[in-house]
Amino acid sequence: MKLDWNNIERPILALSPMADMTDSAYCQIVRNVVNGSIPQSRLIVFREMVSSEAVVRGNEKTLGMTEIHPAERPLVQQIFGSNPDVMARAASFIQENYSPEGIDINMGCPVYKITHNFNGSALMKDPDLAVSIVKAMKKTITVPLSVKMRAGWSDHNECIEFAKIIEDAGADLITVHGRTKKQGYSGLSNREVVAKVKQSVSIPVLYNGDVFTWQDYFEALEQTKCDGVLIARGGLGNPWIFKQIEQKLAGQIPDEVSLEERIKVTIEHLDQHLAQYGQDRLPTFRKHISWYLKGLSGFKPYKQIIMTAKDRDTVVKTLEQFLHDQPLTSKA
Ligand SMILES: Cc1cc2nc3c(=O)[nH]c(=O)nc-3n(C[C@H](O)[C@H](O)[C@H](O)COP(=O)(O)O)c2cc1C
C-alpha cells in the first residue's frame, strides 16, 4: 500500500520523526495505545531519520532501523543526505526491501553533525540542491515523497518560497516546523508563517511545533488551516495524546490517563524495547522512563533505583511498588 496524501482522511494526525525515539518499539506502542479504543485509526507514523550514505553502504545497524513490523503501518521512513544520487539509491533500496507507505526527506534537522555536510536544514540554504534531491528520488520511487523543513535557516519567511520550490520539484507533501534553524528550540513555533505556506502551495501541508496536548492539536489546526499536524515531543512518554485526539475526532470525550495505565504501558514499552535491541539494552530505555514518569509526585526515590537498575525485573518491580505505594485516589 502507498499513502495517498491528497485523499486520506482530514485532519491528518502523525507522529513526527525523532532520532533515537521513534523506533519500531515505540511506534508499535503508540499503535497499541491508539488501537485499544480507535479501531479505524487515522494515525501515520514517521520513523526516525536514517543516513542515505549508510543505507547505500549496507550498514547493518542502519538497515535494522528501517525494518517495519506490520503493526506499525502506515509508516513513512525519513532519510537524510545531500547527494541526489545517493538519496535516490537509498530511497529505492528502502522501498524495495521494506515497503514503507511513504518516504520523507529531512530538510529540517538543525544539529551541526547533520548540517555541516549540507544535510537537514542546511538544504534550505541551497534550493538548487534540494530540488535535485527531490527530482532524483521521485524518479526512483513510486510511494509518495514528502519533505520536512523548518521555517527557514535564519528568517521565518524563507519556508514560503522554499515550499513552492519543493512543490514544483515534485514533492507530494510538506511538513513545516515553525522555527528557524538558528532558533533551535527557543521561542515558539510560528504558526502564522506555516499558515502562509498552506496558502501558497497546492500540495497538502502538515504543521509541526509545540503541540503537547490534544487541545493544542485542534488549536494548531484552527490557526494554520493545515491538512494535519505532526507531533514530536508531545508524544514522548505520552502515546495517549494520539488516542485522545482520535477520540475527540470521533466525537468522544478523551480519556484521562491513570497512573496504572501509565505504568502498564511503560512496562510494555520496556519489553518491546528489549525485544528489539536485546535484553542488555536497559540503559537505552532510561530516557523513555524519564518521559513516562516525568513530574509524578513521590517518584524520585523509585526513579533512583530504576535509573541504576541492571536488569528488567528490578525496573518492573520498582514501578509496581511505586504504584502499590500510592494512595488509592491517585491511581485512578
Ligand atoms: C529527540 C528528538 C529527535 C528528533 N529527530 C528528528 C528526526 O530524526 N527527523 C526530523 O525531521 N526531526 C527530528 N526531530 C524534530 C521533531 O520531529 C519536530 O520537528 C520538533 O521536535 C518540533 O516538534 P514538537 O514541538 O512537536 O516537538 C527530533 C526532535 C527531538 C526532540
The ligand as a Tripos MOL2 file, in Angstrom:
@<TRIPOS>MOLECULE
LIG
   31    33     1     0     0
SMALL
NO_CHARGES

@<TRIPOS>ATOM
      1 C1         14.8220   13.7360   20.3320 C.3       1 LIG1
      2 C2         14.4020   14.3430   19.0390 C.ar      1 LIG1
      3 C3         14.8270   13.7680   17.8600 C.ar      1 LIG1
      4 C4         14.4410   14.3210   16.6300 C.ar      1 LIG1
      5 N1         14.8010   13.6960   15.4730 N.ar      1 LIG1
      6 C5         14.2830   14.1240   14.2790 C.ar      1 LIG1
      7 C6         14.4840   13.3880   13.0770 C.ar      1 LIG1
      8 O1         15.0690   12.2860   13.0620 O.2       1 LIG1
      9 N2         13.9750   13.9070   11.9400 N.ar      1 LIG1
     10 C7         13.2700   15.1090   11.9100 C.ar      1 LIG1
     11 O2         12.8250   15.5270   10.8480 O.2       1 LIG1
     12 N3         13.0460   15.7860   13.0440 N.ar      1 LIG1
     13 C8         13.5150   15.3250   14.2110 C.ar      1 LIG1
     14 N4         13.2160   15.9900   15.3690 N.ar      1 LIG1
     15 C9         12.3520   17.1910   15.2810 C.3       1 LIG1
     16 C10        10.8860   16.8230   15.5230 C.3       1 LIG1
     17 O3         10.3980   15.8870   14.5860 O.3       1 LIG1
     18 C11         9.9990   18.0780   15.4650 C.3       1 LIG1
     19 O4         10.1450   18.6750   14.2180 O.3       1 LIG1
     20 C12        10.3610   19.1090   16.5250 C.3       1 LIG1
     21 O5         10.6480   18.4910   17.7770 O.3       1 LIG1
     22 C13         9.2130   20.0990   16.7440 C.3       1 LIG1
     23 O6          8.0140   19.4290   17.0430 O.3       1 LIG1
     24 P1          7.4400   19.3050   18.5470 P.3       1 LIG1
     25 O7          7.2850   20.7130   19.0740 O.co2     1 LIG1
     26 O8          6.1320   18.5780   18.3770 O.co2     1 LIG1
     27 O9          8.4650   18.5640   19.3490 O.co2     1 LIG1
     28 C14        13.6220   15.4880   16.5960 C.ar      1 LIG1
     29 C15        13.2100   16.0590   17.8040 C.ar      1 LIG1
     30 C16        13.5750   15.5040   19.0080 C.ar      1 LIG1
     31 C17        13.0870   16.1320   20.2810 C.3       1 LIG1
@<TRIPOS>BOND
     1     1     2 1
     2     2     3 ar
     3     2    30 ar
     4     3     4 ar
     5     4     5 ar
     6     4    28 ar
     7     5     6 ar
     8     6     7 ar
     9     6    13 1
    10     7     8 2
    11     7     9 ar
    12     9    10 ar
    13    10    11 2
    14    10    12 ar
    15    12    13 ar
    16    13    14 ar
    17    14    15 1
    18    14    28 ar
    19    15    16 1
    20    16    17 1
    21    16    18 1
    22    18    19 1
    23    18    20 1
    24    20    21 1
    25    20    22 1
    26    22    23 1
    27    23    24 1
    28    24    25 2
    29    24    26 1
    30    24    27 1
    31    28    29 ar
    32    29    30 ar
    33    30    31 1
@<TRIPOS>SUBSTRUCTURE
     1 LIG1         1 GROUP 0 **** ****
